[in-house]
Amino acid sequence: MNLHFIAIGGSAMHSLAIAMHRLGHKVSGSDDIIFEPSKSNLRNTGLLPPRLGWFPKKIDSEIDIVILGMHSKKDNSELLKAKDLGLNIQSYPQFLSEISRNKTKVVIAGSHGKTTITSMIIHVLKYHNIDIDFMVGAPQKNINETIEISEKNNFILIEGDEYLSSPIDRKPKFLWYKPEIALISGIAWDHVNVYPNYDDYVKQFNSFISSIRPGGVLIFNNEDKLLKELVENNSNTIKKIPYGTPNFFVENATTYLDTEEGEIPTLIFGNHNLLNLSGAQWISQLMGVNISDFYEAIPTFRGASKRLECLAKGETSLLFNDFAHAPSKVKATVDAVYKQFFDFEITFCLELHTFSSLDLEFLNQYADTLKKTSNSIIFYDPVVLKNKNRKPISEDYIKKAFEHSTLKLFTDKNALMNYLVDKNYVKHVLVFMSSGNFGGIDWEVIKSHIRKF
């Protein structure tokens, strides 16, 4: 096929473009800004556009499919040209669903934990040399690709997002896939710019349950009361299997699974991650991995990138970076760190970066998420606020929304950096939480300072 990617520089878009190129398809693309590692990955495969920008001349009747990324806008000149020519325009999830229509689709959905669960399953399968196609939201240790597509594999494992498919396709991404096997990790309101009220957000997950093919299987978090009710009340003729937190204990800052196979050490920690592990075990079993083989593989799972990822260690200090940004994710991360490092001093630094977290009406959803520590910091980048058409938020408003009177607010990355490198980190854990990058903070300086203690 002759494929053209509008907004080829996106994390998922560039990975898909490279995968299609490797399968022998003719691939072209455009974007007005491309960050690393997308830029280097595209350059290394000969797919980096020679110039940034949008060029309608690239669009002609020889193109079989135009794949439209979320970074594009409705009035994109290449998109308008494609419409004028009557070309086949598809969103990323629509295209992925089309090219995998003859495979058994396994979709991991939920407001939180999707990437971790998907990554766990990939790790276990790779450990046992089981090849599958997959799409995951973040890189894993020892696996550079976020997408693997082949013509031979029978399964495709997909991280299923509830966000919009493209600027002209308002359908939630996960509704394109129609899986035979699915998992839902939990439901917690997010994406207020798309789903302005809680009920509308929940409806998308009910639609997802209904989209599972009749006779299929749904694995679901039985500890989420809303999800449990939603699953039980849905009339789709599928098998519904609940899962919950496995037995575990913490000893010397290491979490052990307490199983019939014995005590199994893990490199992950926190109730939410152990809950994720339980869901991953069920999906792995449905994909042909028995429980003994799962337990053999899981102790070497180090997590997906930016999912409670340990960036640096000193003699008594640790630095973690976590993708937590929504209220439920922040609370889960805080709880996990406190249980694992209960006798350490802990500092949490949360960036308000998403549309939801910068929405004044939504901000009170964060109430009590940081209540366990007096060493809590909130950061937001004024440039991000401007780009998202949000007004500055006062420190008093943030303290009231979080119900936390000792929060410290920073809006300048240099001031934040100076504050952090002035601190003593003897027997101390520093945790960054964001879907952004704290205004481009210098991680090497932070790492170097942590390693001193």
C-alpha positions in Angstrom: 0.0 0.0 0.0 0.9 3.6 -0.5 0.4 5.3 3.0 0.7 8.9 4.0 0.8 9.9 7.7 -0.4 13.4 8.6 1.4 14.2 11.9 3.9 11.4 11.5 6.0 12.7 14.5 3.6 11.5 17.2 4.7 8.7 19.5 2.2 6.2 18.2 2.1 7.6 14.6 5.8 7.4 13.9 6.0 3.8 15.4 3.2 2.7 13.1 4.8 4.4 10.1 8.0 2.5 10.8 6.2 -0.8 11.2 4.4 -0.3 7.9 7.7 0.6 6.2 9.3 -2.6 7.5 6.4 -4.6 6.1 7.3 -3.3 2.6 4.6 -0.6 2.3 5.4 2.8 0.7 5.3 5.4 3.5 5.5 9.2 3.5 4.5 11.7 6.1 4.5 15.3 7.3 4.5 17.2 10.6 5.2 20.8 11.8 7.2 19.7 14.9 8.9 16.4 15.7 10.6 15.7 19.1 13.0 13.0 20.1 13.0 10.0 20.0 10.6 10.2 17.1 12.9 12.3 15.1 15.9 9.9 15.3 13.7 6.9 14.8 12.3 8.3 11.6 15.7 9.5 10.4 17.2 6.0 11.0 14.5 4.4 8.8 14.6 7.1 6.1 11.1 8.4 6.9 12.0 11.8 8.5 10.3 14.5 6.4 13.0 16.6 4.7 11.2 19.8 5.8 8.8 20.6 8.6 5.4 21.8 7.7 2.3 20.8 5.7 2.6 20.3 1.9 -0.6 19.6 0.0 1.6 18.7 -3.0 2.4 15.5 -1.2 -1.2 14.4 -1.5 -2.2 12.8 -4.7 -4.5 10.1 -6.1 -1.7 7.4 -5.8 -2.1 7.3 -2.0 -4.2 4.4 -0.8 -4.8 5.5 2.7 -4.1 8.8 4.6 -3.6 8.2 8.3 -4.5 11.2 10.4 -2.9 11.8 13.8 -4.3 13.7 16.8 -1.7 16.5 16.5 -3.2 17.6 13.2 -6.1 20.1 13.0 -9.4 20.0 11.1 -8.2 22.7 8.7 -4.8 21.0 8.0 -4.0 21.8 4.3 -3.0 18.2 3.5 -6.2 16.8 5.1 -8.3 19.3 3.1 -6.5 18.2 -0.1 -7.1 14.5 0.7 -10.8 15.3 1.2 -11.0 17.1 -2.1 -9.5 14.0 -3.8 -11.9 11.7 -2.1 -9.0 9.7 -0.5 -9.5 7.0 2.1 -8.8 8.9 5.4 -8.4 6.8 8.6 -7.5 7.5 12.2 -4.7 5.6 13.8 -7.0 3.1 15.7 -9.2 2.6 12.6 -6.1 1.7 10.5 -4.7 -0.5 13.2 -8.0 -2.4 13.5 -8.2 -2.8 9.7 -4.7 -4.3 9.3 -5.3 -6.7 12.2 -8.8 -7.8 11.3 -7.8 -11.4 10.8 -6.0 -11.6 14.1 -7.4 -12.3 17.6 -7.5 -8.9 19.3 -6.6 -8.5 23.0 -7.4 -5.0 24.2 -6.3 -3.6 27.6 -8.5 -0.6 28.6 -9.1 1.4 31.7 -8.5 4.9 33.1 -5.2 3.8 34.7 -2.7 0.9 34.5 -3.2 0.2 30.7 0.5 0.6 29.8 1.8 -1.3 32.8 -0.5 -4.2 32.2 0.2 -4.4 28.5 3.9 -4.1 29.2 3.8 -6.9 31.8 2.1 -9.2 29.3 4.6 -8.4 26.6 7.5 -9.0 29.0 6.1 -12.4 30.0 5.5 -13.5 26.4 8.9 -12.3 25.3 10.5 -14.1 28.2 9.0 -17.4 27.0 9.8 -16.6 23.3 6.2 -16.3 22.3 5.8 -13.9 19.4 2.8 -11.6 19.1 1.9 -8.3 17.5 1.4 -5.5 20.0 0.8 -1.8 20.5 1.8 -0.3 23.8 1.8 3.3 25.0 5.4 3.6 26.3 8.7 1.8 25.7 9.8 -1.0 27.9 13.2 -2.0 29.2 15.1 -4.0 26.6 12.3 -3.4 24.0 12.7 -0.3 22.0 9.5 -0.6 19.9 6.1 0.4 21.0 4.5 -1.4 18.0 5.3 -4.7 16.4 3.2 -5.8 13.4 3.7 -9.0 11.4 1.8 -11.0 8.9 2.4 -14.3 10.7 1.2 -13.8 14.3 -2.3 -14.8 15.3 -2.6 -12.4 18.3 -2.4 -8.7 18.6 -2.2 -7.1 22.0 -3.4 -3.5 22.0 -3.4 -0.8 24.7 -6.9 0.7 24.3 -7.4 4.4 24.9 -10.7 6.0 25.5 -9.6 9.3 24.0 -10.8 10.6 20.6 -9.4 8.8 17.5 -8.6 11.9 15.4 -9.5 15.6 14.9 -12.3 14.5 12.6 -13.1 11.1 14.2 -14.8 11.7 17.6 -15.1 8.0 18.3 -13.1 6.7 21.3 -10.1 4.8 20.1 -10.9 1.6 21.9 -14.3 1.3 20.1 -12.6 0.6 16.8 -11.0 -2.7 17.9 -13.9 -5.0 18.7 -11.8 -7.5 20.7 -12.2 -11.2 21.4 -10.4 -10.7 24.7 -10.4 -7.5 26.8 -9.4 -6.2 30.2 -10.7 -3.1 32.1 -8.4 -2.0 34.9 -10.8 0.6 36.4 -12.7 3.8 35.8 -11.8 7.3 37.1 -13.1 10.4 35.3 -10.5 12.0 33.0 -10.3 14.0 29.7 -12.7 16.8 30.8 -12.0 18.6 27.5 -13.7 15.7 25.7 -16.0 14.3 28.4 -17.2 17.3 30.4 -19.2 15.2 32.8 -18.6 12.0 34.7 -21.6 10.1 33.3 -20.5 10.7 29.7 -17.1 9.4 30.5 -18.5 6.2 32.0 -20.7 5.6 29.0 -17.7 5.1 26.8 -16.6 2.1 28.9 -20.1 0.6 28.8 -19.9 0.9 25.0 -16.5 -0.8 25.1 -17.9 -3.7 27.0 -20.7 -4.0 24.4 -18.1 -3.9 21.6 -16.4 -7.1 22.8 -17.3 -9.8 20.3 -20.1 -12.2 21.5 -18.5 -15.3 23.0 -15.5 -13.3 24.0 -13.9 -12.7 27.4 -13.7 -9.7 29.7 -11.2 -9.6 32.6 -12.1 -6.8 35.0 -11.0 -5.2 38.3 -13.5 -6.5 40.8 -12.3 -4.0 43.4 -13.6 -1.1 41.4 -17.3 -0.9 42.5 -18.4 1.2 39.5 -16.8 -1.0 37.0 -18.1 -4.2 38.7 -21.7 -2.8 38.5 -21.2 -1.7 34.9 -19.9 -5.2 33.9 -22.7 -7.0 35.7 -25.4 -4.9 34.2 -24.1 -5.1 30.6 -26.0 -7.6 28.5 -23.3 -8.6 26.1 -23.0 -12.4 25.8 -19.4 -12.6 27.0 -17.6 -14.4 29.7 -16.8 -12.1 32.6 -13.9 -12.9 34.9 -13.0 -10.7 37.9 -9.6 -10.2 39.4 -8.3 -8.5 42.6 -5.1 -7.7 44.5 -2.9 -10.8 45.1 -1.5 -11.7 48.5 1.9 -9.9 49.1 4.1 -8.5 51.7 7.0 -5.9 51.9 10.3 -6.7 53.5 13.5 -4.6 53.3 11.9 -2.3 50.7 11.2 -5.3 48.4 7.7 -6.5 47.6 7.1 -10.3 47.5 4.1 -12.1 46.1 2.8 -14.8 48.5 1.8 -17.6 46.1 1.3 -21.3 45.9 4.6 -21.4 44.0 6.3 -19.8 47.0 7.4 -16.2 47.9 8.3 -14.4 44.7 10.2 -11.1 44.7 9.2 -8.3 42.4 10.9 -5.2 41.1 7.5 -3.3 41.1 5.6 -2.2 44.2 2.3 -0.7 45.3 -1.2 -2.1 45.5 -2.1 -0.7 42.1 0.8 -2.4 40.4 0.1 -5.7 42.1 -3.5 -5.3 41.0 -2.2 -4.7 37.4 -0.1 -7.9 37.8 -3.2 -9.9 38.7 -4.9 -8.7 35.5 -1.9 -9.4 33.4 -1.7 -12.9 34.7 -5.2 -13.6 33.6 -4.6 -12.2 30.1 -1.3 -14.1 29.8 -3.1 -17.3 30.7 -5.7 -16.7 28.0 -2.8 -16.2 25.6 -1.2 -19.6 26.5 1.0 -18.9 29.5 0.3 -21.0 32.6 0.6 -19.5 36.1 3.9 -21.2 36.9 5.5 -19.7 33.7 4.0 -16.3 34.5 5.6 -16.4 38.0 8.9 -17.4 36.5 8.9 -14.4 34.2 7.5 -11.6 36.3 10.4 -11.1 38.8 12.5 -9.6 36.0 9.8 -7.1 34.9 11.1 -3.6 35.6 8.1 -1.6 34.4 7.3 0.5 31.5 9.1 3.8 30.9 7.9 6.5 33.4 5.8 4.1 35.4 7.3 4.5 38.9 10.7 4.3 37.1 13.7 4.6 39.3 16.0 7.1 37.7 18.8 7.4 40.3 19.9 5.9 43.6 22.3 7.1 46.3 23.3 5.1 49.4 20.1 6.1 51.1 18.2 8.1 48.5 16.1 7.3 45.4 14.6 9.3 42.5 11.4 8.1 40.8 9.6 9.4 37.7 6.0 8.4 37.3 3.4 9.1 34.6 0.7 9.8 37.3 -1.3 12.9 36.5 -5.0 12.1 37.0 -6.3 12.1 40.6 -6.7 8.3 40.9 -3.1 7.8 39.5 -1.6 10.3 41.9 -3.3 8.7 44.9 -2.2 5.2 43.8 1.4 6.4 43.4 1.5 8.2 46.7 0.1 5.1 48.5 2.5 2.8 46.8 5.6 4.8 47.7 4.5 5.2 51.3 3.9 1.5 51.8 7.2 0.6 50.1 9.4 3.3 51.8 7.4 3.7 55.1 10.5 4.7 57.1 11.9 7.2 54.5 11.2 10.9 54.2 9.3 11.4 50.9 8.9 14.4 48.6 6.3 14.4 45.9 6.4 16.8 43.0 3.3 16.9 40.8 3.1 18.8 37.5 -0.4 20.1 36.4 -0.1 19.5 32.6 -3.2 18.0 31.2 -6.4 19.8 30.2 -8.2 18.1 33.1 -5.6 19.0 35.7 -5.6 22.6 34.6 -9.4 22.9 34.7 -10.6 24.9 37.7 -13.8 22.9 38.0 -11.9 19.6 37.8 -9.0 20.5 40.2 -11.0 19.6 43.4 -10.9 16.0 42.2 -7.3 16.0 43.6 -8.6 16.6 47.2 -6.5 14.6 49.7 -4.4 12.9 47.0 -1.2 14.4 48.6 -2.4 14.5 52.2 0.1 11.9 53.5 3.1 14.3 53.3 4.0 17.9 54.1 6.8 17.7 51.4 4.5 18.2 48.4 5.2 20.4 45.4 2.9 21.5 42.6 4.4 22.8 39.3 2.8 24.1 36.2 4.4 25.7 33.2 2.8 29.1 32.1 3.6 28.2 28.5 1.4 25.1 28.7 -1.4 27.1 30.2 -1.2 29.6 27.3 -1.2 26.7 24.8 -4.2 25.2 26.4 -6.0 28.5 26.8 -6.0 28.2 30.6 -5.7 31.1 33.1 -3.0 31.1 35.8 -4.0 29.3 39.0 -3.2 30.8 42.4 -1.3 29.0 45.1 -4.3 29.5 47.5 -6.7 28.0 45.0 -4.5 25.0 44.5 -4.1 24.5 48.2 -7.8 24.7 48.7 -8.5 22.2 45.8 -6.0 19.7 47.1 -7.1 20.3 50.7 -3.4 20.7 51.6 -2.3 23.8 53.4 1.5 23.3 53.1 1.8 22.7 49.3 4.5 24.6 47.6 3.7 26.1 44.1 6.3 26.7 41.4 5.8 28.0 37.9 9.4 28.4 37.0 11.5 25.3 36.3 14.8 27.0 37.4 13.2 28.1 40.8 12.0 24.5 41.2 15.4 23.1 40.4 17.1 25.4 42.9 14.7 24.4 45.6 15.2 20.7 45.0 19.0 20.7 44.8 19.2 22.7 48.0 17.5 19.8 49.9 19.2 17.0 51.9 18.2 13.6 50.6 19.6 11.3 53.3 17.1 8.4 53.6 14.8 10.3 51.3 12.7 9.4 48.2 11.9 12.1 45.6 9.0 11.3 43.3 8.1 13.3 40.1 4.6 12.8 38.7 3.5 14.1 35.3 2.5 13.4 31.8 4.8 16.3 30.8 8.4 17.2 31.4 8.3 19.9 34.1 9.1 22.7 31.6 12.2 20.8 30.4 13.9 20.4 33.8 17.5 19.1 33.7 17.1 15.6 34.9 20.9 15.0 35.0 21.4 17.7 37.6 18.6 16.1 39.8 20.1 12.6 39.3 23.6 13.8 40.2 22.3 15.5 43.4 20.3 12.4 44.5 23.4 10.2 44.1 25.3 12.2 46.7 23.2 10.9 49.6 
